[in-house]
Amino acid sequence: MRKTSPAAVSSAAVLAFCVVTALATASASGAAEQPAPTPSLLDVTNAGPLTLPSATSVRSVVLAPGVTQTSLVLGRTDADDVWTVHVNQPLTADGPYGSATAALGAKARADQVAGALRAKGFDPRVERVLIPAFADRPAGTLGWTVRIGRYADQGAASAVLARVKAAGFAGDTRYTAQDGTDADALQRVFVLRVDFKRFTGRLASDFGPNIDVHEKLPDLAAAAGALAGVNAQWFADKASLGLYVKDGRLLSAATQGRSGVRITGGGRTFDVDTYTTRITVAAGGSTREVDGINRIPGEIWNCGGVGGDLPTQHPQHDVRCTDDSEIVRFTPEWSTPPTGAGAEVVLDRNDRVTAVHRTRGAKPPAGGSTLQAIGESADWLLAHARTGARLGIAQRVLDGAGHQVPLTPDTTIVQTGPTLIRDGRIAVNALADGIIRQGADQTFTYNWVVRGNPRTMLGIDAQGRLLLAVVDGRRAEWSSGLGVADAAKLMKDLGAREALNLDGGGSSVMVTAPAGIVNRPSDATGPRYLGNVLLLESAKTGG
């Protein structure tokens, strides 16, 4: 939780150990060449500079002994990077073209749309989209797209798109460098590398004044007096999505089986794994499953829930599953629980019932909680919970091997996914993590998994050093972004032996105390309000 009295980092202290170096040629923007680094200085502070053979520009800043922030430019813009008109396809053979939403489809459907475009005087092309191999899914054809033209700028493509729409079709303009097929596409990569043999601080997770009151990373980092930070977990409807444990407190239930990172050892030890939760409540001689913690009852974003959710209990990223009979626990970290029909009990710090309500919306007492129920679960709660009775609430977090994870004050877990690297090998658990969409429409899989997007990633290298990486995207001629497979390759190239994907897109942001925001978030409005973040805190601010 954000501290109420922000601790400031001394500018003089930061400047005392900040060293700016340029390790290669100037960036593609044409900045003047910088002096070469002093290798001995970087060797002493961080066991050698961080770079990649493919980098055209590398610039590093030493933030503290053992901590560097490195900005790299990879790839380049070339003649293959053009704008095109991307025409949507209907989900059925007789579906209307004007309201079609599928970015790709089966070959027969793509040919059908292309034929209709030719009849209107356009010259479309049909292109095959391949999906790379993942640890639990082979490579193959994902679908086929329909496109028109190759244009030097977005304006020219937009003019043709207007004609396409006037002819009764739907679509958008796309920059081909973002298709995820060009290994040499221009990328801007920002990396924090932390050697805990030299750095005496820790990695911590934080959020705003309440878990449902979101704030921007620069504000959270400044309030905590943090040395640096990145965005962390998915969020929707004010809730964190997936398992979130902060300092031993279970604040959000797992998206069952998705990947996450466990932070222990005073914020200096990290374990990438998959996680599930098992939460039950016993009352009046009967036991019931608790479906979630600190989220709206009946709505399960990213799916992966328990107890008969529809359309699936399997993780499905960016899908809202539903359940008309649920029990959800609210802790004091949530500021204003949702109101509505159903049932609710108020519990003290010993899980003893202090009140039973036939509507929902009471704020949890300090140290206590509430249980909100809807549908048939509300009937169960009213039938079994009695004022003055103590409920038996059991909360268990399990790792990928099924072992229970002790929720000690030294334990923080942030669940996101998918995994990228395990035991030094690229190992993306795409199906298990729910980033491959179920069903015939593979638009999400294409747009989110295959195509380039802004990404934020966490890794641990063979020396035990922490890697926090942000890749900009969705910015033509600045940075194309990465598909998931290429994000895994990047983390391997950076030396990660364990790595996972964090929230990305417009949420991807990195800050440092000396520079503020170091990347370019993709939203036109700038950095987003975030559910929670990861902060690198020095020893004097991390206590």
Secondary structure, DSSP 8 states (H G I E B T S, - for coil): ---SS-----HHHHHHH-EEEE-SS--TT---------HHHHHHHHSS----TTEEEEEEEEEETTEEEEEEEES---TT--EEEEE-B-SSTT--STT--BS-B-HHHHHHHHHHHHHTT--EEEEEEEE--BTTB--EEEEEEEEEEEESSHHHHHHHHHHHHHTT--EEEEEGGGSS--TT--EEEEEEEE-TTT---EEEEE-SSBTTB-EEHHHHHHHHT-SEEEE---EETTEE-S-EEETTEEEE---TT-EEEEEETTTTEEEEEE-EEEEEEEETTEEEE--EESS-TTEEEEE--SSS-BS-SSEEEEEEEE-SSEEEEE-TTSSS---EEEEEEEE-TT-BEEEEEEEE-----TT-EEEEEETHHHHHHHHH--TT-B-EEEEEEE-TTS-B----TT-EEEE---EEEETTEE---HHHHT-S-SSS--HHIIIIIIS-B-EEEEEEETTS-EEEEEE--SBTTTB--B-HHHHHHHHHHTTEEEEEE---GGG--EEETTTEE-S--SSTT-S-EES-EEEEE-TTT--
